[in-house]
Amino acid sequence: MDTSQRSLCTLFEQLGLSADPASVDRFITEHSPLDPAVHIVDAPFWRPAQSSFLKQQMTADAEWVEVVDELNVRLRGQ
């Protein structure tokens, strides 16, 4: 069983993005606010593989879903 801690930094690692806290904050700042009409998985800044991973996590209510939700909230400035 995988018991590793899920966080925005580890999600960014999964997505192949710079994953240190400053880089995560910079990404969120650069891409905020996300249009309320756009679902996070359909945001224009994701590469196809990143979008696919996020969709998979959201539709399966998988292990990353809480962290993806956290990212969604932060991208919308809530």
N, C-alpha and C positions, 0 to 999 in steps of 0.2 A: 504494500500500500504506500502511495506517495503521501507523505505528511509534511511536505515543504510548505512554507508560508507563502500565500499568494498576496501580491501587492502590486501597485502600479508599476514599480520598477521591474518586477519579475514579469509582468504582462508585457511591458515594452521589450524586454529581452525576447520573449516568445514571438513578438511581432518583428523582431530584427531591427529595432530602433535603439538609439542611445538610451541607456537605462539608468543613468545616475539621477538622483533627485533633481538636480539643476536642469538637466536635459528634459526630464519629464515635465517640469514646471514650464520650461521654455516652449515645448511642444503645445501644451495646453494654452498658454498665452497666445501663441501664434495662430491657433486654430479656433479660438473663442471669439465671440459666442457662436456656437453651432446653431444654425437655423432650426427653430422648433419643428418645422415641417420635415426635416431630414432625420431619418432614423440613423443612429450612430453607425450601424454597419454599412450604410449607404453614403457616408460622408465622402466628399470628393478627394480628400487627402490620403485615403488608404490605397495601397496597391491591391490588385485583385486577390493575392494570397492572404493579405492581412484582413481584407473584408470577408473572405471566405472563412477564415479562422474565427473571426468575431461572430459571424452568422451561426456557425456551427455551435459555438459556446452558448449563444443566446437561445437558439431553438431547442437545444438539448437540455437547457437549464444545467449546464455542465459546471465543472469545478471552477472555471474562471468567471462565471456570470456575475458574482458580487463585485469583482474588481472591474469588470466591464461597466457595470452599473455606476460604480464610483467615478470612472472616467467620463461616462455620459453626463453625470451631474456636474462635474467640474468643467467640462467643455461647454456646458450651457450656462455657466456662471451662477449656478444655484447654490 
